Amino acid sequence: MSQFSFETAPKIHCEQGGAKRLGELAKSLGITRAFLVTDAGLIKAGLLDEALASMASADVTSTVFSEVLADPPELSVQAAVEAARAAGADGVVGFGGGSSMDTAKLVALLARTSQSLPSIYGIGLAKGPRLPLIQVPTTAGTGSEVTPISILTTPSHEKKGIVSPLLYPDVALLDGRLTLGLPPAVTAMTGVDAMVHAIEAFTTRLKKNPLSDALAIKALQLLYANLSAAVTDGKDPTVRENMLQGSLFAGMAFANAPVAAVHALAYPLGGHYGLPHGLTNSLVFVPVLRFNLSAAQPLYAELGRAILPHAVCIDDQGAASAFVDAISACVASMPYAQNLRDAGVNQDDLPMLARDAMNVQRLLVNNPRDVAYDDALALYQAAY
């Protein structure tokens, strides 16, 4: 067996209605004054009610910070850190989508240390200790509840990552009921995002390993089988739980076998245009799949056989092509903009976006096929 290492959150709890256990889990970590990071929409929707009641029943005081912004900018994160310090928090709960959970990771770290945000961008630069951290996802997409990564938007509109084992939570709590109210477009964007995670983890060049492979395949099977149903009728709790588990497994996979060109090309779109991360991934997803086909054919064939019964008995070329066609059809059926033009991207900006994408070398090095500037520009043009 080839040498590899694998890390994930030490405790994962999955249960329909699991939000009612939040207080018990917080208490088990010694939390008495919780700082709960979320967004205003979830409060308005009443999604926090059961969780907050659970905390109160466990004699855990809760301070709610609901000013999380999408693709969190540095200033927003710093405001949350200052609020946590002012509240005397001894533990943090991220409750929401990727932006809330990414913010919560950094609050748990920076409320306990004196590091500045700019000083810890990159891999392994963050230093501990940190406050106890629980993550509760309300979307089935980012997998942020089991990743050691936080992505922020800098003042220059770049999306930069902070990567450190310190950002793994102590507990990931999955409750499928929290995703029942997701609108179809949000369900679609986050679900496609999770599929990208699974596929890029399986085809990554540098850290692919047997555990990440198994998780990526199971994730893609769950996501591909349930996404359409989740989008068209999101009230089925089993479908929603399957999506949440698929997102979890994909997150566990790509935390150890990193993502690649889809994300590298998506980040400039989010940074400059403020588009949702799931949408930016989706807009460049299919062009990158087709670009990588020649280099990743055997791997795409494996994925095709995992999700398409008719692909089991055909050769690698046929199975790989069938896989790309199936994913393309799935993405095309989603209820949101299908190209950069319809998403409001200016065609004159494509060279600038390509230049910015080339700066995301920490991800491009993982791609199964080398990506040069001309390739990046051509991929944006194909997506336009």
Secondary structure, 3 states (H helix, E strand, C coil): CCCCCCCCCCCEEECCCHHHHHHHHHHHCCCCEEEEECEHHHHHCCCCHHHHHHHHHCCCEEEEECECCCCCEHHHHHHHHHHHHHHCCCEEEEEECHHHHHHHHHHHHHCCCCCCCHHHCEECCCCCCCCCEEEEECCCCCCHHHCCEEEEECCCCCEEEEECHHHCCCEEEECHHHHCCCCHHHHHHHHHHHHHHHHHHHHCCCCCCHHHHHHHHHHHHHHHHHHHHHHHCCCCHHHHHHHHHHHHHHHHHHHHCCCCHHHHHHHHHHHHHCCCHHHHHHHHHHHHHHHHHHHHHHHHHHHHHHHCHHHCCCCHHHHHHHHHHHHHHHHHCCCCCCCCCCCCCCHHHHHHHHHHHHCCHHHHCCCCCCCCHHHHHHHHHHHC
